[in-house]
Amino acid sequence: MPVTKERPAEPVPVPEIEEQRMLLQAAERLLDGVDRALARLDDGTYGTCEVCGGALDDGDLEEDPLLTRCAAHRSPGA
Ligand SMILES: [Zn+2]
């Protein structure tokens, strides 16, 4: 049985639109997080867990300044 070596003349281009859309969504999520962090700075709740109100770990905040939940209330992997 012969192997078909039929291929498109040119490699299929990476769907750049799709890639850009994902980048845009990531940027929008980040902006959303910054917005919320700023609002929390305004009302004085920045650095506290939005669920239990406990203080967030300084090291965690340094790693992710947009953190809104303590370790206990963070969903794993999120
Ligand atoms: Zn908490």
N, CA, C, O and the ligand as a Tripos MOL2 file, in Angstrom:
@<TRIPOS>MOLECULE
protein
  313   311    79     0     0
PROTEIN
NO_CHARGES

@<TRIPOS>ATOM
      1 N           0.8540   -1.2050    0.0000 N.3       1 MET1
      2 CA          0.0000    0.0000    0.0000 C.3       1 MET1
      3 C           0.8790    1.2400    0.0000 C.2       1 MET1
      4 O           1.6380    1.4680    0.9420 O.2       1 MET1
      5 N           0.7780    2.0400   -1.0500 N.am      2 PRO2
      6 CA          1.6600    3.2220   -1.1380 C.3       2 PRO2
      7 C           1.3180    4.2870   -0.0970 C.2       2 PRO2
      8 O           0.1560    4.5550    0.2090 O.2       2 PRO2
      9 N           2.3720    4.8670    0.4180 N.am      3 VAL3
     10 CA          2.1650    5.9460    1.4050 C.3       3 VAL3
     11 C           1.8560    7.2360    0.6560 C.2       3 VAL3
     12 O           2.5960    7.6500   -0.2350 O.2       3 VAL3
     13 N           0.7830    7.8410    1.0260 N.am      4 THR4
     14 CA          0.4210    9.1010    0.3900 C.3       4 THR4
     15 C           1.2950   10.2220    0.9630 C.2       4 THR4
     16 O           1.3370   10.4580    2.1700 O.2       4 THR4
     17 N           1.9820   10.8940    0.0500 N.am      5 LYS5
     18 CA          2.8490   11.9760    0.5270 C.3       5 LYS5
     19 C           2.2930   13.3340    0.1060 C.2       5 LYS5
     20 O           3.0200   14.3000   -0.1230 O.2       5 LYS5
     21 N           1.0010   13.3510    0.0190 N.am      6 GLU6
     22 CA          0.3630   14.5890   -0.3950 C.3       6 GLU6
     23 C           0.4160   15.6150    0.7320 C.2       6 GLU6
     24 O          -0.0340   15.3490    1.8460 O.2       6 GLU6
     25 N           0.9510   16.7480    0.4460 N.am      7 ARG7
     26 CA          1.0410   17.8020    1.4720 C.3       7 ARG7
     27 C           0.6510   19.1320    0.8620 C.2       7 ARG7
     28 O           0.7950   19.3200   -0.3460 O.2       7 ARG7
     29 N           0.1710   20.0400    1.6530 N.am      8 PRO8
     30 CA         -0.1100   21.3740    1.1130 C.3       8 PRO8
     31 C           1.1880   22.0070    0.6320 C.2       8 PRO8
     32 O           2.2540   21.7490    1.1890 O.2       8 PRO8
     33 N           1.0970   22.8290   -0.3950 N.am      9 ALA9
     34 CA          2.2790   23.4590   -0.9780 C.3       9 ALA9
     35 C           3.0500   24.2450    0.0770 C.2       9 ALA9
     36 O           4.2800   24.2850    0.0570 O.2       9 ALA9
     37 N           2.3250   24.8630    0.9870 N.am     10 GLU10
     38 CA          2.9780   25.6420    2.0450 C.3      10 GLU10
     39 C           2.4990   25.1360    3.3870 C.2      10 GLU10
     40 O           1.3690   24.6640    3.5170 O.2      10 GLU10
     41 N           3.3640   25.2350    4.3920 N.am     11 PRO11
     42 CA          2.9060   24.8150    5.7230 C.3      11 PRO11
     43 C           1.7270   25.6650    6.1670 C.2      11 PRO11
     44 O           1.6590   26.8630    5.8920 O.2      11 PRO11
     45 N           0.8190   25.0290    6.8470 N.am     12 VAL12
     46 CA         -0.3480   25.7630    7.3340 C.3      12 VAL12
     47 C           0.1210   26.8070    8.3400 C.2      12 VAL12
     48 O           0.7700   26.4690    9.3290 O.2      12 VAL12
     49 N          -0.1990   28.0570    8.0950 N.am     13 PRO13
     50 CA          0.2730   29.1040    9.0040 C.3      13 PRO13
     51 C          -0.3560   28.9820   10.3930 C.2      13 PRO13
     52 O          -1.5160   28.5960   10.5360 O.2      13 PRO13
     53 N           0.4280   29.3170   11.3970 N.am     14 VAL14
     54 CA         -0.1070   29.3510   12.7590 C.3      14 VAL14
     55 C          -1.2530   30.3520   12.7710 C.2      14 VAL14
     56 O          -1.1180   31.4740   12.2830 O.2      14 VAL14
     57 N          -2.3810   29.9340   13.3310 N.am     15 PRO15
     58 CA         -3.5080   30.8840   13.3550 C.3      15 PRO15
     59 C          -3.1920   32.0760   14.2480 C.2      15 PRO15
     60 O          -3.4770   32.0860   15.4460 O.2      15 PRO15
     61 N          -2.5940   33.0730   13.6180 N.am     16 GLU16
     62 CA         -2.1060   34.2190   14.3990 C.3      16 GLU16
     63 C          -3.2380   34.9580   15.0910 C.2      16 GLU16
     64 O          -3.0950   35.4300   16.2190 O.2      16 GLU16
     65 N          -4.3680   35.0500   14.3940 N.am     17 ILE17
     66 CA         -5.5190   35.7370   14.9670 C.3      17 ILE17
     67 C          -5.8840   35.0970   16.3110 C.2      17 ILE17
     68 O          -6.1320   35.7730   17.3090 O.2      17 ILE17
     69 N          -5.9040   33.7630   16.2840 N.am     18 GLU18
     70 CA         -6.2560   33.0200   17.4910 C.3      18 GLU18
     71 C          -5.2550   33.3090   18.6190 C.2      18 GLU18
     72 O          -5.6290   33.5080   19.7740 O.2      18 GLU18
     73 N          -3.9740   33.3250   18.2420 N.am     19 GLU19
     74 CA         -2.9330   33.5740   19.2270 C.3      19 GLU19
     75 C          -3.0800   34.9790   19.8130 C.2      19 GLU19
     76 O          -2.9550   35.1790   21.0210 O.2      19 GLU19
     77 N          -3.3440   35.9360   18.9410 N.am     20 GLN20
     78 CA         -3.4880   37.3180   19.3940 C.3      20 GLN20
     79 C          -4.7070   37.4800   20.2870 C.2      20 GLN20
     80 O          -4.7110   38.2530   21.2450 O.2      20 GLN20
     81 N          -5.7540   36.7140   19.9360 N.am     21 ARG21
     82 CA         -6.9750   36.7970   20.7220 C.3      21 ARG21
     83 C          -6.7050   36.2790   22.1430 C.2      21 ARG21
     84 O          -7.2150   36.8250   23.1220 O.2      21 ARG21
     85 N          -5.8960   35.2170   22.2350 N.am     22 MET22
     86 CA         -5.5730   34.6700   23.5480 C.3      22 MET22
     87 C          -4.7290   35.6530   24.3530 C.2      22 MET22
     88 O          -4.9230   35.8230   25.5570 O.2      22 MET22
     89 N          -3.7840   36.2980   23.6590 N.am     23 LEU23
     90 CA         -2.9490   37.2940   24.3350 C.3      23 LEU23
     91 C          -3.8020   38.4520   24.8420 C.2      23 LEU23
     92 O          -3.6080   38.9640   25.9450 O.2      23 LEU23
     93 N          -4.7510   38.8430   24.0000 N.am     24 LEU24
     94 CA         -5.6320   39.9500   24.3620 C.3      24 LEU24
     95 C          -6.4770   39.5910   25.5840 C.2      24 LEU24
     96 O          -6.6700   40.4050   26.4870 O.2      24 LEU24
     97 N          -6.9710   38.3620   25.5880 N.am     25 GLN25
     98 CA         -7.7770   37.9150   26.7220 C.3      25 GLN25
     99 C          -6.9470   37.8950   27.9980 C.2      25 GLN25
    100 O          -7.4250   38.2760   29.0660 O.2      25 GLN25
    101 N          -5.6860   37.4430   27.8760 N.am     26 ALA26
    102 CA         -4.8070   37.4090   29.0390 C.3      26 ALA26
    103 C          -4.5740   38.8280   29.5490 C.2      26 ALA26
    104 O          -4.5700   39.0690   30.7560 O.2      26 ALA26
    105 N          -4.3800   39.7660   28.6200 N.am     27 ALA27
    106 CA         -4.1510   41.1580   28.9910 C.3      27 ALA27
    107 C          -5.3890   41.7390   29.6670 C.2      27 ALA27
    108 O          -5.2870   42.5020   30.6280 O.2      27 ALA27
    109 N          -6.5640   41.3660   29.1490 N.am     28 GLU28
    110 CA         -7.8010   41.8710   29.7350 C.3      28 GLU28
    111 C          -7.9910   41.3470   31.1460 C.2      28 GLU28
    112 O          -8.4480   42.0700   32.0320 O.2      28 GLU28
    113 N          -7.6320   40.0660   31.3520 N.am     29 ARG29
    114 CA         -7.7270   39.4900   32.6940 C.3      29 ARG29
    115 C          -6.7930   40.2170   33.6460 C.2      29 ARG29
    116 O          -7.1430   40.4890   34.7940 O.2      29 ARG29
    117 N          -5.5930   40.5310   33.1520 N.am     30 LEU30
    118 CA         -4.6150   41.2110   33.9800 C.3      30 LEU30
    119 C          -5.1140   42.6050   34.3540 C.2      30 LEU30
    120 O          -5.0220   43.0300   35.5050 O.2      30 LEU30
    121 N          -5.6480   43.3070   33.3440 N.am     31 LEU31
    122 CA         -6.1740   44.6540   33.5880 C.3      31 LEU31
    123 C          -7.3120   44.6090   34.5960 C.2      31 LEU31
    124 O          -7.4360   45.4760   35.4610 O.2      31 LEU31
    125 N          -8.1360   43.5840   34.4670 N.am     32 ASP32
    126 CA         -9.2570   43.4070   35.3800 C.3      32 ASP32
    127 C          -8.7220   43.2210   36.8020 C.2      32 ASP32
    128 O          -9.2500   43.7960   37.7530 O.2      32 ASP32
    129 N          -7.6810   42.4220   36.9320 N.am     33 GLY33
    130 CA         -7.0770   42.1960   38.2320 C.3      33 GLY33
    131 C          -6.4870   43.4680   38.8050 C.2      33 GLY33
    132 O          -6.6050   43.7330   40.0010 O.2      33 GLY33
    133 N          -5.8470   44.2620   37.9430 N.am     34 VAL34
    134 CA         -5.2610   45.5290   38.3950 C.3      34 VAL34
    135 C          -6.3670   46.4770   38.8590 C.2      34 VAL34
    136 O          -6.2420   47.1420   39.8880 O.2      34 VAL34
    137 N          -7.4500   46.5260   38.0800 N.am     35 ASP35
    138 CA         -8.5970   47.3570   38.4490 C.3      35 ASP35
    139 C          -9.1050   47.0030   39.8370 C.2      35 ASP35
    140 O          -9.3580   47.8720   40.6700 O.2      35 ASP35
    141 N          -9.2470   45.6980   40.0620 N.am     36 ARG36
    142 CA         -9.7830   45.2580   41.3520 C.3      36 ARG36
    143 C          -8.8050   45.5460   42.4740 C.2      36 ARG36
    144 O          -9.2050   45.9210   43.5760 O.2      36 ARG36
    145 N          -7.4950   45.3680   42.1860 N.am     37 ALA37
    146 CA         -6.4840   45.6500   43.2030 C.3      37 ALA37
    147 C          -6.5240   47.1290   43.5760 C.2      37 ALA37
    148 O          -6.4090   47.4790   44.7510 O.2      37 ALA37
    149 N          -6.6860   47.9990   42.5740 N.am     38 LEU38
    150 CA         -6.7500   49.4350   42.8340 C.3      38 LEU38
    151 C          -7.9820   49.7830   43.6580 C.2      38 LEU38
    152 O          -7.9160   50.6160   44.5620 O.2      38 LEU38
    153 N          -9.1030   49.1450   43.3430 N.am     39 ALA39
    154 CA        -10.3340   49.3810   44.0900 C.3      39 ALA39
    155 C         -10.1470   48.9370   45.5390 C.2      39 ALA39
    156 O         -10.6440   49.5750   46.4670 O.2      39 ALA39
    157 N          -9.4240   47.8390   45.7140 N.am     40 ARG40
    158 CA         -9.1970   47.3320   47.0610 C.3      40 ARG40
    159 C          -8.2330   48.2280   47.8210 C.2      40 ARG40
    160 O          -8.3450   48.3670   49.0390 O.2      40 ARG40
    161 N          -7.2900   48.8360   47.1170 N.am     41 LEU41
    162 CA         -6.4140   49.8150   47.7570 C.3      41 LEU41
    163 C          -7.2470   50.9910   48.2510 C.2      41 LEU41
    164 O          -7.0270   51.5200   49.3400 O.2      41 LEU41
    165 N          -8.2230   51.3920   47.4070 N.am     42 ASP42
    166 CA         -9.0910   52.5200   47.7330 C.3      42 ASP42
    167 C          -9.9080   52.2570   48.9880 C.2      42 ASP42
    168 O          -9.9870   53.1070   49.8760 O.2      42 ASP42
    169 N         -10.5160   51.0770   49.0600 N.am     43 ASP43
    170 CA        -11.3880   50.8220   50.2130 C.3      43 ASP43
    171 C         -10.6440   50.1580   51.3750 C.2      43 ASP43
    172 O         -11.2480   49.7670   52.3740 O.2      43 ASP43
    173 N          -9.3450   50.0410   51.2250 N.am     44 GLY44
    174 CA         -8.5390   49.5930   52.3620 C.3      44 GLY44
    175 C          -8.5440   48.0950   52.5990 C.2      44 GLY44
    176 O          -8.1190   47.6370   53.6600 O.2      44 GLY44
    177 N          -9.0230   47.3120   51.6170 N.am     45 THR45
    178 CA         -9.0460   45.8650   51.8050 C.3      45 THR45
    179 C          -7.9200   45.1740   51.0550 C.2      45 THR45
    180 O          -7.8370   43.9460   51.0440 O.2      45 THR45
    181 N          -7.0410   45.9730   50.4210 N.am     46 TYR46
    182 CA         -5.9220   45.3560   49.7100 C.3      46 TYR46
    183 C          -5.0430   44.5970   50.6990 C.2      46 TYR46
    184 O          -4.7670   45.0800   51.7970 O.2      46 TYR46
    185 N          -4.6080   43.4050   50.2990 N.am     47 GLY47
    186 CA         -3.7320   42.6210   51.1680 C.3      47 GLY47
    187 C          -4.4870   41.7580   52.1470 C.2      47 GLY47
    188 O          -3.8880   41.1130   53.0070 O.2      47 GLY47
    189 N          -5.8240   41.7400   52.0190 N.am     48 THR48
    190 CA         -6.6140   40.8510   52.8640 C.3      48 THR48
    191 C          -7.3910   39.8880   51.9730 C.2      48 THR48
    192 O          -7.6740   40.1740   50.8100 O.2      48 THR48
    193 N          -7.7260   38.7400   52.5530 N.am     49 CYS49
    194 CA         -8.4800   37.7240   51.8150 C.3      49 CYS49
    195 C          -9.9150   38.1940   51.6360 C.2      49 CYS49
    196 O         -10.5540   38.6370   52.5900 O.2      49 CYS49
    197 N         -10.4300   38.0940   50.3880 N.am     50 GLU50
    198 CA        -11.7900   38.5600   50.1240 C.3      50 GLU50
    199 C         -12.8270   37.6090   50.7120 C.2      50 GLU50
    200 O         -14.0070   37.9480   50.7960 O.2      50 GLU50
    201 N         -12.3890   36.4240   51.1160 N.am     51 VAL51
    202 CA        -13.3330   35.4600   51.6880 C.3      51 VAL51
    203 C         -13.3850   35.5900   53.2060 C.2      51 VAL51
    204 O         -14.4590   35.7680   53.7810 O.2      51 VAL51
    205 N         -12.2210   35.5020   53.8560 N.am     52 CYS52
    206 CA        -12.2130   35.4970   55.3200 C.3      52 CYS52
    207 C         -11.7050   36.8080   55.9140 C.2      52 CYS52
    208 O         -11.7960   37.0130   57.1240 O.2      52 CYS52
    209 N         -11.1660   37.7050   55.0690 N.am     53 GLY53
    210 CA        -10.6970   38.9820   55.5660 C.3      53 GLY53
    211 C          -9.3460   38.9190   56.2630 C.2      53 GLY53
    212 O          -8.8500   39.9240   56.7720 O.2      53 GLY53
    213 N          -8.7610   37.7340   56.2810 N.am     54 GLY54
    214 CA         -7.4550   37.5790   56.9100 C.3      54 GLY54
    215 C          -6.3530   38.2200   56.0830 C.2      54 GLY54
    216 O          -6.4880   38.3830   54.8700 O.2      54 GLY54
    217 N          -5.2640   38.5830   56.7450 N.am     55 ALA55
    218 CA         -4.1460   39.2010   56.0410 C.3      55 ALA55
    219 C          -3.4610   38.1930   55.1230 C.2      55 ALA55
    220 O          -3.2570   37.0320   55.4770 O.2      55 ALA55
    221 N          -3.1140   38.6770   53.9350 N.am     56 LEU56
    222 CA         -2.4140   37.8050   52.9980 C.3      56 LEU56
    223 C          -0.9300   37.7760   53.3360 C.2      56 LEU56
    224 O          -0.3780   38.7280   53.8870 O.2      56 LEU56
    225 N          -0.3080   36.6690   52.9940 N.am     57 ASP57
    226 CA          1.1130   36.5070   53.2350 C.3      57 ASP57
    227 C           1.9270   37.5060   52.3990 C.2      57 ASP57
    228 O           1.7190   37.6340   51.1920 O.2      57 ASP57
    229 N           2.8450   38.2030   53.0530 N.am     58 ASP58
    230 CA          3.6520   39.2060   52.3460 C.3      58 ASP58
    231 C           4.4150   38.6130   51.1660 C.2      58 ASP58
    232 O           4.5030   39.2120   50.0950 O.2      58 ASP58
    233 N           4.9630   37.4190   51.3920 N.am     59 GLY59
    234 CA          5.7170   36.7550   50.3300 C.3      59 GLY59
    235 C           4.8350   36.4250   49.1460 C.2      59 GLY59
    236 O           5.2400   36.5680   47.9920 O.2      59 GLY59
    237 N           3.5980   35.9720   49.4480 N.am     60 ASP60
    238 CA          2.6450   35.6550   48.3790 C.3      60 ASP60
    239 C           2.2810   36.9110   47.6040 C.2      60 ASP60
    240 O           2.1810   36.8880   46.3780 O.2      60 ASP60
    241 N           2.0840   38.0040   48.3250 N.am     61 LEU61
    242 CA          1.7220   39.2630   47.6710 C.3      61 LEU61
    243 C           2.8600   39.7690   46.7900 C.2      61 LEU61
    244 O           2.6400   40.3610   45.7330 O.2      61 LEU61
    245 N           4.0880   39.5160   47.2590 N.am     62 GLU62
    246 CA          5.2360   39.9330   46.4680 C.3      62 GLU62
    247 C           5.2810   39.1490   45.1610 C.2      62 GLU62
    248 O           5.6150   39.6760   44.1000 O.2      62 GLU62
    249 N           4.9320   37.8730   45.2810 N.am     63 GLU63
    250 CA          4.9320   37.0110   44.1070 C.3      63 GLU63
    251 C           3.7910   37.3850   43.1620 C.2      63 GLU63
    252 O           3.9710   37.4240   41.9450 O.2      63 GLU63
    253 N           2.6200   37.6580   43.7310 N.am     64 ASP64
    254 CA          1.4570   38.0180   42.9390 C.3      64 ASP64
    255 C           0.7270   39.1800   43.6050 C.2      64 ASP64
    256 O          -0.1200   38.9720   44.4740 O.2      64 ASP64
    257 N           1.0550   40.3970   43.1970 N.am     65 PRO65
    258 CA          0.4750   41.5890   43.8460 C.3      65 PRO65
    259 C          -1.0370   41.6930   43.6610 C.2      65 PRO65
    260 O          -1.6960   42.4830   44.3370 O.2      65 PRO65
    261 N          -1.5850   40.8910   42.7380 N.am     66 LEU66
    262 CA         -3.0160   40.9700   42.4770 C.3      66 LEU66
    263 C          -3.7970   39.9220   43.2580 C.2      66 LEU66
    264 O          -4.9840   39.7010   43.0210 O.2      66 LEU66
    265 N          -3.1040   39.2840   44.1900 N.am     67 LEU67
    266 CA         -3.7150   38.2410   44.9970 C.3      67 LEU67
    267 C          -4.9130   38.7800   45.7790 C.2      67 LEU67
    268 O          -4.8500   39.8650   46.3570 O.2      67 LEU67
    269 N          -6.0070   38.0100   45.7890 N.am     68 THR68
    270 CA         -7.1880   38.4710   46.5270 C.3      68 THR68
    271 C          -7.6270   37.4770   47.5860 C.2      68 THR68
    272 O          -8.5640   37.7410   48.3400 O.2      68 THR68
    273 N          -6.9500   36.3250   47.6480 N.am     69 ARG69
    274 CA         -7.3840   35.3220   48.6130 C.3      69 ARG69
    275 C          -6.1860   34.7050   49.3230 C.2      69 ARG69
    276 O          -5.1070   34.5690   48.7470 O.2      69 ARG69
    277 N          -6.3980   34.3320   50.5920 N.am     70 CYS70
    278 CA         -5.3590   33.6630   51.3370 C.3      70 CYS70
    279 C          -5.1870   32.2330   50.8210 C.2      70 CYS70
    280 O          -5.9960   31.7380   50.0360 O.2      70 CYS70
    281 N          -4.1250   31.5900   51.2770 N.am     71 ALA71
    282 CA         -3.8050   30.2550   50.7730 C.3      71 ALA71
    283 C          -4.9700   29.2850   50.9700 C.2      71 ALA71
    284 O          -5.2150   28.4110   50.1380 O.2      71 ALA71
    285 N          -5.6830   29.4530   52.0830 N.am     72 ALA72
    286 CA         -6.7720   28.5230   52.3960 C.3      72 ALA72
    287 C          -7.9500   28.6860   51.4420 C.2      72 ALA72
    288 O          -8.6830   27.7280   51.1970 O.2      72 ALA72
    289 N          -8.1390   29.8910   50.9000 N.am     73 HIS73
    290 CA         -9.3000   30.1430   50.0540 C.3      73 HIS73
    291 C          -8.9540   30.2750   48.5850 C.2      73 HIS73
    292 O          -9.8150   30.6020   47.7690 O.2      73 HIS73
    293 N          -7.7100   30.0260   48.2470 N.am     74 ARG74
    294 CA         -7.3140   30.0430   46.8500 C.3      74 ARG74
    295 C          -7.6590   28.6900   46.2440 C.2      74 ARG74
    296 O          -7.3390   27.6540   46.8280 O.2      74 ARG74
    297 N          -8.3000   28.6810   45.0930 N.am     75 SER75
    298 CA         -8.5600   27.3840   44.4540 C.3      75 SER75
    299 C          -7.2640   26.8560   43.9050 C.2      75 SER75
    300 O          -6.5070   27.6000   43.2810 O.2      75 SER75
    301 N          -6.9940   25.5950   44.1210 N.am     76 PRO76
    302 CA         -5.7160   25.0310   43.6770 C.3      76 PRO76
    303 C          -5.5530   25.1450   42.1730 C.2      76 PRO76
    304 O          -6.4600   24.8340   41.4010 O.2      76 PRO76
    305 N          -4.3660   25.6030   41.7770 N.am     77 GLY77
    306 CA         -4.0600   25.7020   40.3470 C.3      77 GLY77
    307 C          -4.5560   26.9670   39.7050 C.2      77 GLY77
    308 O          -4.2210   27.2380   38.5520 O.2      77 GLY77
    309 N          -5.3480   27.7580   40.4140 N.am     78 ALA78
    310 CA         -5.8780   28.9790   39.8190 C.3      78 ALA78
    311 C          -4.8950   30.1370   39.9460 C.2      78 ALA78
    312 O          -5.1840   31.2450   39.4950 O.2      78 ALA78
    313 ZN         -9.1850   33.4200   53.4060 Zn       79 ZN79
@<TRIPOS>BOND
     1     1     2 1
     2     2     3 1
     3     3     4 2
     4     3     5 am
     5     5     6 1
     6     6     7 1
     7     7     8 2
     8     7     9 am
     9     9    10 1
    10    10    11 1
    11    11    12 2
    12    11    13 am
    13    13    14 1
    14    14    15 1
    15    15    16 2
    16    15    17 am
    17    17    18 1
    18    18    19 1
    19    19    20 2
    20    19    21 am
    21    21    22 1
    22    22    23 1
    23    23    24 2
    24    23    25 am
    25    25    26 1
    26    26    27 1
    27    27    28 2
    28    27    29 am
    29    29    30 1
    30    30    31 1
    31    31    32 2
    32    31    33 am
    33    33    34 1
    34    34    35 1
    35    35    36 2
    36    35    37 am
    37    37    38 1
    38    38    39 1
    39    39    40 2
    40    39    41 am
    41    41    42 1
    42    42    43 1
    43    43    44 2
    44    43    45 am
    45    45    46 1
    46    46    47 1
    47    47    48 2
    48    47    49 am
    49    49    50 1
    50    50    51 1
    51    51    52 2
    52    51    53 am
    53    53    54 1
    54    54    55 1
    55    55    56 2
    56    55    57 am
    57    57    58 1
    58    58    59 1
    59    59    60 2
    60    59    61 am
    61    61    62 1
    62    62    63 1
    63    63    64 2
    64    63    65 am
    65    65    66 1
    66    66    67 1
    67    67    68 2
    68    67    69 am
    69    69    70 1
    70    70    71 1
    71    71    72 2
    72    71    73 am
    73    73    74 1
    74    74    75 1
    75    75    76 2
    76    75    77 am
    77    77    78 1
    78    78    79 1
    79    79    80 2
    80    79    81 am
    81    81    82 1
    82    82    83 1
    83    83    84 2
    84    83    85 am
    85    85    86 1
    86    86    87 1
    87    87    88 2
    88    87    89 am
    89    89    90 1
    90    90    91 1
    91    91    92 2
    92    91    93 am
    93    93    94 1
    94    94    95 1
    95    95    96 2
    96    95    97 am
    97    97    98 1
    98    98    99 1
    99    99   100 2
   100    99   101 am
   101   101   102 1
   102   102   103 1
   103   103   104 2
   104   103   105 am
   105   105   106 1
   106   106   107 1
   107   107   108 2
   108   107   109 am
   109   109   110 1
   110   110   111 1
   111   111   112 2
   112   111   113 am
   113   113   114 1
   114   114   115 1
   115   115   116 2
   116   115   117 am
   117   117   118 1
   118   118   119 1
   119   119   120 2
   120   119   121 am
   121   121   122 1
   122   122   123 1
   123   123   124 2
   124   123   125 am
   125   125   126 1
   126   126   127 1
   127   127   128 2
   128   127   129 am
   129   129   130 1
   130   130   131 1
   131   131   132 2
   132   131   133 am
   133   133   134 1
   134   134   135 1
   135   135   136 2
   136   135   137 am
   137   137   138 1
   138   138   139 1
   139   139   140 2
   140   139   141 am
   141   141   142 1
   142   142   143 1
   143   143   144 2
   144   143   145 am
   145   145   146 1
   146   146   147 1
   147   147   148 2
   148   147   149 am
   149   149   150 1
   150   150   151 1
   151   151   152 2
   152   151   153 am
   153   153   154 1
   154   154   155 1
   155   155   156 2
   156   155   157 am
   157   157   158 1
   158   158   159 1
   159   159   160 2
   160   159   161 am
   161   161   162 1
   162   162   163 1
   163   163   164 2
   164   163   165 am
   165   165   166 1
   166   166   167 1
   167   167   168 2
   168   167   169 am
   169   169   170 1
   170   170   171 1
   171   171   172 2
   172   171   173 am
   173   173   174 1
   174   174   175 1
   175   175   176 2
   176   175   177 am
   177   177   178 1
   178   178   179 1
   179   179   180 2
   180   179   181 am
   181   181   182 1
   182   182   183 1
   183   183   184 2
   184   183   185 am
   185   185   186 1
   186   186   187 1
   187   187   188 2
   188   187   189 am
   189   189   190 1
   190   190   191 1
   191   191   192 2
   192   191   193 am
   193   193   194 1
   194   194   195 1
   195   195   196 2
   196   195   197 am
   197   197   198 1
   198   198   199 1
   199   199   200 2
   200   199   201 am
   201   201   202 1
   202   202   203 1
   203   203   204 2
   204   203   205 am
   205   205   206 1
   206   206   207 1
   207   207   208 2
   208   207   209 am
   209   209   210 1
   210   210   211 1
   211   211   212 2
   212   211   213 am
   213   213   214 1
   214   214   215 1
   215   215   216 2
   216   215   217 am
   217   217   218 1
   218   218   219 1
   219   219   220 2
   220   219   221 am
   221   221   222 1
   222   222   223 1
   223   223   224 2
   224   223   225 am
   225   225   226 1
   226   226   227 1
   227   227   228 2
   228   227   229 am
   229   229   230 1
   230   230   231 1
   231   231   232 2
   232   231   233 am
   233   233   234 1
   234   234   235 1
   235   235   236 2
   236   235   237 am
   237   237   238 1
   238   238   239 1
   239   239   240 2
   240   239   241 am
   241   241   242 1
   242   242   243 1
   243   243   244 2
   244   243   245 am
   245   245   246 1
   246   246   247 1
   247   247   248 2
   248   247   249 am
   249   249   250 1
   250   250   251 1
   251   251   252 2
   252   251   253 am
   253   253   254 1
   254   254   255 1
   255   255   256 2
   256   255   257 am
   257   257   258 1
   258   258   259 1
   259   259   260 2
   260   259   261 am
   261   261   262 1
   262   262   263 1
   263   263   264 2
   264   263   265 am
   265   265   266 1
   266   266   267 1
   267   267   268 2
   268   267   269 am
   269   269   270 1
   270   270   271 1
   271   271   272 2
   272   271   273 am
   273   273   274 1
   274   274   275 1
   275   275   276 2
   276   275   277 am
   277   277   278 1
   278   278   279 1
   279   279   280 2
   280   279   281 am
   281   281   282 1
   282   282   283 1
   283   283   284 2
   284   283   285 am
   285   285   286 1
   286   286   287 1
   287   287   288 2
   288   287   289 am
   289   289   290 1
   290   290   291 1
   291   291   292 2
   292   291   293 am
   293   293   294 1
   294   294   295 1
   295   295   296 2
   296   295   297 am
   297   297   298 1
   298   298   299 1
   299   299   300 2
   300   299   301 am
   301   301   302 1
   302   302   303 1
   303   303   304 2
   304   303   305 am
   305   305   306 1
   306   306   307 1
   307   307   308 2
   308   307   309 am
   309   309   310 1
   310   310   311 1
   311   311   312 2
@<TRIPOS>SUBSTRUCTURE
     1 MET1         2 RESIDUE 1 A MET
     2 PRO2         6 RESIDUE 1 A PRO
     3 VAL3        10 RESIDUE 1 A VAL
     4 THR4        14 RESIDUE 1 A THR
     5 LYS5        18 RESIDUE 1 A LYS
     6 GLU6        22 RESIDUE 1 A GLU
     7 ARG7        26 RESIDUE 1 A ARG
     8 PRO8        30 RESIDUE 1 A PRO
     9 ALA9        34 RESIDUE 1 A ALA
    10 GLU10       38 RESIDUE 1 A GLU
    11 PRO11       42 RESIDUE 1 A PRO
    12 VAL12       46 RESIDUE 1 A VAL
    13 PRO13       50 RESIDUE 1 A PRO
    14 VAL14       54 RESIDUE 1 A VAL
    15 PRO15       58 RESIDUE 1 A PRO
    16 GLU16       62 RESIDUE 1 A GLU
    17 ILE17       66 RESIDUE 1 A ILE
    18 GLU18       70 RESIDUE 1 A GLU
    19 GLU19       74 RESIDUE 1 A GLU
    20 GLN20       78 RESIDUE 1 A GLN
    21 ARG21       82 RESIDUE 1 A ARG
    22 MET22       86 RESIDUE 1 A MET
    23 LEU23       90 RESIDUE 1 A LEU
    24 LEU24       94 RESIDUE 1 A LEU
    25 GLN25       98 RESIDUE 1 A GLN
    26 ALA26      102 RESIDUE 1 A ALA
    27 ALA27      106 RESIDUE 1 A ALA
    28 GLU28      110 RESIDUE 1 A GLU
    29 ARG29      114 RESIDUE 1 A ARG
    30 LEU30      118 RESIDUE 1 A LEU
    31 LEU31      122 RESIDUE 1 A LEU
    32 ASP32      126 RESIDUE 1 A ASP
    33 GLY33      130 RESIDUE 1 A GLY
    34 VAL34      134 RESIDUE 1 A VAL
    35 ASP35      138 RESIDUE 1 A ASP
    36 ARG36      142 RESIDUE 1 A ARG
    37 ALA37      146 RESIDUE 1 A ALA
    38 LEU38      150 RESIDUE 1 A LEU
    39 ALA39      154 RESIDUE 1 A ALA
    40 ARG40      158 RESIDUE 1 A ARG
    41 LEU41      162 RESIDUE 1 A LEU
    42 ASP42      166 RESIDUE 1 A ASP
    43 ASP43      170 RESIDUE 1 A ASP
    44 GLY44      174 RESIDUE 1 A GLY
    45 THR45      178 RESIDUE 1 A THR
    46 TYR46      182 RESIDUE 1 A TYR
    47 GLY47      186 RESIDUE 1 A GLY
    48 THR48      190 RESIDUE 1 A THR
    49 CYS49      194 RESIDUE 1 A CYS
    50 GLU50      198 RESIDUE 1 A GLU
    51 VAL51      202 RESIDUE 1 A VAL
    52 CYS52      206 RESIDUE 1 A CYS
    53 GLY53      210 RESIDUE 1 A GLY
    54 GLY54      214 RESIDUE 1 A GLY
    55 ALA55      218 RESIDUE 1 A ALA
    56 LEU56      222 RESIDUE 1 A LEU
    57 ASP57      226 RESIDUE 1 A ASP
    58 ASP58      230 RESIDUE 1 A ASP
    59 GLY59      234 RESIDUE 1 A GLY
    60 ASP60      238 RESIDUE 1 A ASP
    61 LEU61      242 RESIDUE 1 A LEU
    62 GLU62      246 RESIDUE 1 A GLU
    63 GLU63      250 RESIDUE 1 A GLU
    64 ASP64      254 RESIDUE 1 A ASP
    65 PRO65      258 RESIDUE 1 A PRO
    66 LEU66      262 RESIDUE 1 A LEU
    67 LEU67      266 RESIDUE 1 A LEU
    68 THR68      270 RESIDUE 1 A THR
    69 ARG69      274 RESIDUE 1 A ARG
    70 CYS70      278 RESIDUE 1 A CYS
    71 ALA71      282 RESIDUE 1 A ALA
    72 ALA72      286 RESIDUE 1 A ALA
    73 HIS73      290 RESIDUE 1 A HIS
    74 ARG74      294 RESIDUE 1 A ARG
    75 SER75      298 RESIDUE 1 A SER
    76 PRO76      302 RESIDUE 1 A PRO
    77 GLY77      306 RESIDUE 1 A GLY
    78 ALA78      310 RESIDUE 1 A ALA
    79 ZN79       313 GROUP 0 **** ****
